[in-house]
Amino acid sequence: MKRDKLYIFLLCVLNAFTVFNRAYGINVIIFIIPLLIFLYKYLKANNLIANRNGLLFMIPITILSSSYFIYDNVFTRLNYIAIPVLYILMYIFTIRKEYNLFGIIGDSLTILFAPFGCIGKMFSSLSKDLKVVIKEENRKKILSILIVSPIVLIILVLLGSADTVFGNLFKDLFEYIDLLHNLGSFILKSLFALVLFIYLASTMVFLKEYQNAQIIDTTFGIKIEEYTMKVLLTSLNVIYVVFDIIQINSLMLHRVSQDINYAEYARSGFFQLMVISLINIVIILLSKKSKETKYNRNMSLVMIGLTFIIIVSSFMRMYLYESAFGYTILRLGVYIILITEVILFVPTIMYILNKKINIIRSYAMIITAVYTVINIFSADRVITINNLNRDEKMNYLDVTYLENHHYDNLPLLIDFYKECKDETIKNELKTYFNNMINESKNEEFNILEFNLSKKHGLEKLKSISL
């Protein structure tokens, strides 16, 4: 346990001085890899591994962490949330043999908040470890140094700032540690490392002492009475049949009444249809929680088919909308969600047919895999390429949207600038490029923040004359 605390402390220091309050680059993977190694060893040493498949989450965590080193786009921002979520899922899927949606939610809340209740036990354990390692007399001396040193340094800085002559007496000391400029940053990072250590060390205590704890019973779930589910499935399917007939007739066969503008009709409703298709999947899952009957099972399969038509309709509407107005990250996200829904139909159908399949794990694996794959490809490059191709056909480009201060699409914009004959667009891009150059000049190079996409983009900028 003493070694575990020391390793956690070193990880917290590593995070505070390489990741905290810095731009994300290669420093993220430098921190994530040792953390994954420690977590695996800790789970194994404490016999917490009940399902080794959960450890597969280490793969997407590593890939997403690497994206900060390789790319510079919107998905690297989304990974601020995705990576911690994957860490929580890795723990739950590794430590539990059985789980469902409500059990996962309960365990997630437990993992996040229960360590706060273990802070006292963590300090008690830490105190015992220190007593073993450090003698009483030396412990008092170390404590005195830890208390006095920061106070003395702060007083020296304040006095040195107040009086130049006095400050010159300690000039060499100040220059050596650059204290006058970086004391505030150093203190902030030290405090962050301390807070992170307290939380992670308390989490270790929680995992070890409460490894069998679970706030919400995994057998718990929402159950809807059989007749209610029968009426719900039947009613919705009737509505969807009517809706799908209209979609096939109007959207796919281009048959709309004369008083309706087809272009406006087609380029609307995709978000609503996407949400409806997600709701349908939830309803199908809930139908399995009610008393299962052949009728409800067949109605669930029918709903799958009708939902597929709704997804196709939403996809077509988005395609028409994107063709008219161009690609954006939100519109690309709709495509990704719709494709993911279609993939989720496979385990859902198996689940309806009573195949032995853990539906929650299947969903988690598919969603994680899709999200990981889209992080392997640069979203900004995909959006820029499609918008530039659209410009060739329609002679219209929303260049302002593409000027997003990311480096992934910068080489493409530079190539476009070289060939562009529209002086208005060229001048706008020229201003944007100059701003990017000025921003890079004002940034101090730091190897911990190194990013391949940024390096390639800046090199490309230097190759053109503005």
N, C-alpha and C positions, 0 to 999 in steps of 0.2 A: 504493500500500500504506500510505503514511503517513496519508493521509486516512481509509482504512478503519479503521486502528487508532484514530484520533482519534474517529471516529464510534462505534465500539464502546465506547470509553471513556466517551463522553457517554451512550450507552445504559445502560451499567452504573451510572453515577451516577444517571441518571433512575430506574432500577429500585430502587436502594438507598434513595433518598430519597422515592419516591412509592409503591412497592409493598411492599418488604421490611418485615416486622414490622408491617404495617398490615392493617386489615380491607380486604377486596377490594371495590371498587366501580368507579367510573369510572376509577380509576387503572390498572386492568388494560388497558383499551383504549388508554389514553394511552401505555402502554409497548409493547403488541403491534403497533400500526399502524406506528410507526417501525421496529420490528424486522423486520416483513414487508417494508417498503420497502427496507431495507438488504440483506436476504437476497436479494431479487429482483435488485437492482442488482449485488450481488457475484457471483451466479451468472451473470448476463448478461455482466458485464465480463470474467469469466474463462472464458467459453465452456463453462460447465458444464451448460447447458440442452440436454439430449438429447431430452426429451419435454415439451412445453409443457403437456400435460394434467395433469402433476403439480402445476402451479401452481394448479389448481382447488382444491387443499386450502386455499388462502388464504381462500376463502369460508367454509367451516365454522369455521376458526380465528377469523376475525373475528366470526362470529355467536356462537360460544361465549364469546369474550372479552366481547362486549357483554352476555351474560347476567348478568355480575357487576354491571352497572350497572342492569339492568332488574328481575331477579328475586332472590329470596332463598329457595332451596330446596335439596334434597339434590343435584340435578344440578350445581349450581354447585360443590359439593365434589368431585364426580367429575371435573369438568373440570380439577382439579389434575393429573390423570394424562392425561386425554384430549388436552389442548392440546399438551403435549410430544410425545405419541405422534404426533399429526397433523403436527407440525413434522418429525419424523424421516421419516414417510411421504412428506411433500412433497419432502424432499431426495431420497429414494431413487427415487420415481416420476418426478422431474424429471431426475435425473442419469443414470438407467439407461434404455436402450431396451428391454432384456429383463430379466425378473426372475421368480422363483418364490418360493414360501414360504420355502424354505431360504436363498435368496439375500437375501431381505428380513431374515431373522433375522441372518444374517451381517453385512450392511451396518449394521443397527441397533446391533449390538455394536461394530462398528468405529467408527461415529460417536460413540458414547458414551464409549469408552475410548481410542481411538487418539490423541485430542488430548493426553492426558497424556504421551505419548511425544514430542510436538512442543513441549513447554514450553521446552526448551533452545534450539531453533531460533527460537522466538518471541522470547525474550529477546535472542538474538543479532541478530535482525532489528530489534528495537526499539532496541537499542543503536546500530546503524548509522544508523537514522533520526534518533536524537537527536544523533548526531555531525554529521549534515548540517545539522540545524536549529539546534543550539546550539553555540556555540564552546566550546572546551575550558575556558577560564577561567570563563565564565558557567555551564557545566555543573557545575563544582565548587562554585560559589556556591549554585546551586539545590539541589544535593544536600545541602549543609551546612544550608540553611534547612529542607529537608524532614526532616532528622534532628533538628535542634535544636528546632524549633517545638513539636512534640507533647510533647517532654520538658519544656520550659519551662512549657507550659500545665498539664501534669499536676502539676508541682511547685507552681505557683501555687495550683492548686485545693486540693491537700493542705495547704499551709501556711495558706491562707485558711480552711479548715475547722478547722484546729487552733487558730488564733488570730483572734479576732473583730477586734481592732484592725488586724492585718495584712490581714485580709480586706476591711476597709472601705477600705483604700488602693486596692484594685482593684475596688471595688464597681461602678463604672460599666462596667468591662470585663466583669465577670461578668454583669451585668444585660443588657448589649447582646447577648451571645451565649447567655445563659441556661446558662452552662457548668456551674454547680454541679449543675444537675438533668439536663442532657442530654449531658454529656460521654461517659458510658458508651454511650448510644444512638448518638451521633455516631461514636465510635470503631468500634462494632459495624457500623454502616452502611458506614463507610469500608472496613473490612476485607472486608465482603461484596462491595462494589463492586470491590475489588482482586482478590479470588478469582474473581469472575465475569468480570472483564476478562481475567485470565490464561487461564481456560478457553476463553472465546469467541475470543480472539485466537489461541490455539493451534489452535482448530478451524478458523479461517481459513487458517492455515498448512497444516493437514492437507488441507483441501479443495483448496487451490491446488497443492500438491506431490504429493498422492496421489489426484488426481481419478480415476485409472483403477484405484485399488486396490480389491480385493474379497477378503475373507478366504475366503468360501465360493463356489465356482463355481456360477453360476446354473443350470448343467445338472445339478447334483447333485440327487438325490431318492431317496426310499425306493422300491425296486422289490420287489414280491412276485411270486414265481414263479407262472406262469399257472394251474397246477393248484391251488395253494394258494388263490389268489383265487377260482377256480371253486367250490371246496368251501366257502369262507367265505361267498360270496354265496348259494349254494344253501341252506346250512344256516340262515343268518339269515333268508332269505326264507320258508322253511318255518315257522320259529318265529314270524315276524311274521304269517303268514297265520292261524295258530292263534290268536295273541294278538288280532289284529284282529277275527276272528269273535267272540271272547268280548266284545270291546269293543262291537261293534255289537249283540250280543244282550243284554248285561247293562247297559251304560251308556246306550246310545241307545234301546234298546227296553224298558228297565226290567225285564228278566227276570233275576232273581237267585234263588238258592235261599232257602228260608224261614229257614235258620239264619244268613243273612248280612244284616246291617243295610245297606240300600241307601244311606242317607245317609253312613254311615261309609265304605262301599265307594267311593262316588263321590268323596268329599272326601279322597282319598289318592292318592299315586303320581305327582302331576303333575311334581314335580321330577325324579324318576327317568326319566319318559317324555321330558322335555325334554332331559336329558343323552343318552339313547339316540338321539334324533333328531339331535343334533349329531354323535354318533359315526358315525351312518349316513352323514352327508354326507362325513365324512373318509374312510370306507371307499370310498365311490363315487369320490372323487378319487384314492385310491390304486389303484383298479382300472384307472384310465387309465394308471398308471405301469407296470403289468405288461404282458405281451404281450397286446395287445388282440385279442379274438375277438368274433364276433357273439353268442355265448352270454353272455359276460360283460357285453357292452353291454346285451343284453336284460334280464339279471338286475339290472343297475344301474337300468334304467328301472322294473322291477317294484319294486325297493326304494324308489324315489322315491314311487311310489303308496302303498306300505304305510307308509312313513314319514309321508306326509301324513295317513293315518288315525290314526297314533299322535299326531301333533300336534293333530288335532281332538279326540282323546280327552283329551289333556293340557289343552287349552283348556277343554273342557267341565268337567273336574274342577276346574280353577282357578275357573271361573265359579261352580260350585256351592259351593265352599269360600268364595269371596269373598262370595257372597250370604248365607251363614250367619254369617260372622265379620267381614265388612267389608273395606274397601280398606286396603292398606298399600303402602309404596313397593316392598317385595320382591315382592308379588303383582302390582303394576303392571308391575314389571320382567319377570316371567314372561310376561305378555301380549306385551310388546314383543319379547322374544326369540323367541317362537313366531311372531309375525307376520313378523319379520325372516327367520326360517328359510324360511317359505313364499315370500317374495320371492326368496330365494337359490335356490329351486328353478328359477327361470327360466333364469339363466345356467348352472346345473348341468346341466339337460336339454340345453341347446344344446352344452355341453361334451361330454356323453356322445355326442351325435349328430355329433361331429366338426366342429361349426361353428367357424369361425375366431374364437375369442374368448379373450381373456386372462382366465382365470378368477380369478386372484389380484387383478388390478386391478378386475374387476367386483365381487368380494366386498368389497374395500376401499371402493369408491365407494358401494355399497349400504349397508354398515354405517355409514359416515361420514354418509351422507345421513339415515338413520333416526335416528341419535344427534343429529344437528343439529336435525332437525325436532322431536324431543321436548324439546329445549332451548328451542325457540321458545314452547312452551306450558308453563305452570307446573304441575309435577307435584303440588305441594302443593295447588293449587286443584282439580285434577282429583280427587285423593283426598278432599279435604274435601267437595266437591260430591256425590260419589257416596255418601259416608258419611252426609251429612245427608239425602239422598233416601232412603237405606235406613232411616234413623231414622223417617221419616214412615210407612213401611210396617210396620216391625217394632217400633217404639217402643223401640229400644235404640241407644245411641251410646257408643262408646269415646272419650269426650272427652279422656281423658288422652293418648291417642296423638296426637290433633290438636294438643295443646299442645306443639309441637315447637320453640318459640322462633324460628320462621321468620316472616317478615312477609307472605309471599305469601297465606297463608290467613287472616290476621288480620281483614281486612274481612268475610269470610264468617262467621267466628266471632262477630264483633260483631253482624252482622245476625241471626244465630241467637239470640244472647243477648237481643236486644230482644224477640223473639217467644216465647222459651222460657218454659214454665209450670212446668217442673220446678225447684224451688227448690234441690235438691242440685246439679244441673248448673249452675244460675246462680251459685251461691256458688263453685263450683270455677272457673268461667270468670272470675268477678270477681277471685278471688285471682290467677289467671294474668295478667289484664289489668294489675292493679296491679304485678305483678312486671315485666312488660314496660315499664311506665311508669317504674318505678324504675331499671331497667337503662338506659333511654334517657337518664335524667337524669344518670346517672353517666358517660355517654360524652361526650367533648368532640367538638363538631362539626368535621369536617374535610372540606373540599370534595373531596379526593382519594378519600375513602371514600364519597362520595355514592351512594345507591341509591334508585331510584324506588319500588320496592316498600316499602322501609322508610319513606320519606317519606309515602306514601299511607296506610300502616298506622297510623302515629303520628297523622296528621291525623284518621283515623277514630276512634282511641281518644279523642281530645280532644272528640269530638262526643257522647260518652255520659257520663252521670253514674254514678259507681260508689259 
